[in-house]
Amino acid sequence: MTKSIFKCPKCKEYTLSEKCPKCGSKAFSPQPARFSLEKERKYSHYRRKLVKREQEQITK
C-alpha cells in the first residue's frame, strides 16, 4: 500500500484512503498524469486526426 493523498470529487475533502471517510464515495489522486514524450509521439497521429475532424465540423 502506497502513501499518497486522494481527493473526493463530491465533498472536495482530502484523505489518505481511496474511499472518502466523510461521504463514502471513491477518492481520486489530484495529481495530473505523468507526461511521456514517447507516448505523446505514439498517439499524435490520432490527436491531429481528431483536431482536423473537429475543424471540418466547425466550418460546415
C-alpha positions in Angstrom: 0.0 0.0 0.0 1.4 3.3 -1.0 1.0 6.5 1.0 -0.4 9.1 -1.4 -3.1 11.7 -1.0 -6.5 11.4 -2.6 -9.3 13.9 -3.1 -13.0 13.3 -3.0 -14.8 14.7 -6.1 -18.1 15.1 -4.2 -17.2 16.8 -1.0 -13.7 18.1 -2.0 -12.1 16.6 1.1 -8.5 15.2 1.0 -7.8 11.8 2.5 -5.2 9.1 2.7 -7.6 6.3 1.8 -9.1 5.5 -1.5 -12.6 5.9 0.0 -13.8 9.2 1.4 -14.5 8.9 5.1 -17.0 11.7 5.0 -19.3 10.8 2.2 -18.2 7.2 1.2 -17.5 7.9 -2.5 -14.4 6.9 -4.3 -11.5 9.4 -4.0 -9.0 10.1 -6.8 -5.5 11.3 -7.0 -5.4 15.1 -7.6 -2.1 14.9 -9.4 -2.0 15.1 -13.2 -0.8 12.1 -15.2 2.9 12.0 -15.9 4.0 13.4 -19.3 5.7 10.9 -21.5 7.2 12.1 -24.8 7.3 8.6 -26.2 3.5 8.2 -25.6 2.9 11.7 -26.9 4.6 10.7 -30.2 2.8 7.4 -30.3 -0.7 8.9 -30.3 0.0 12.2 -32.0 -1.4 10.9 -35.3 -4.8 10.3 -33.7 -4.8 13.7 -32.0 -4.1 15.5 -35.2 -6.8 13.5 -37.0 -9.3 14.4 -34.2 -8.4 18.1 -34.4 -8.8 18.1 -38.2 -12.2 16.4 -37.9 -13.4 19.0 -35.4 -12.2 21.9 -37.6 -14.2 20.4 -40.5 -17.3 20.2 -38.4 -17.0 23.8 -37.3 -16.6 25.1 -40.9 -19.7 23.2 -42.1 
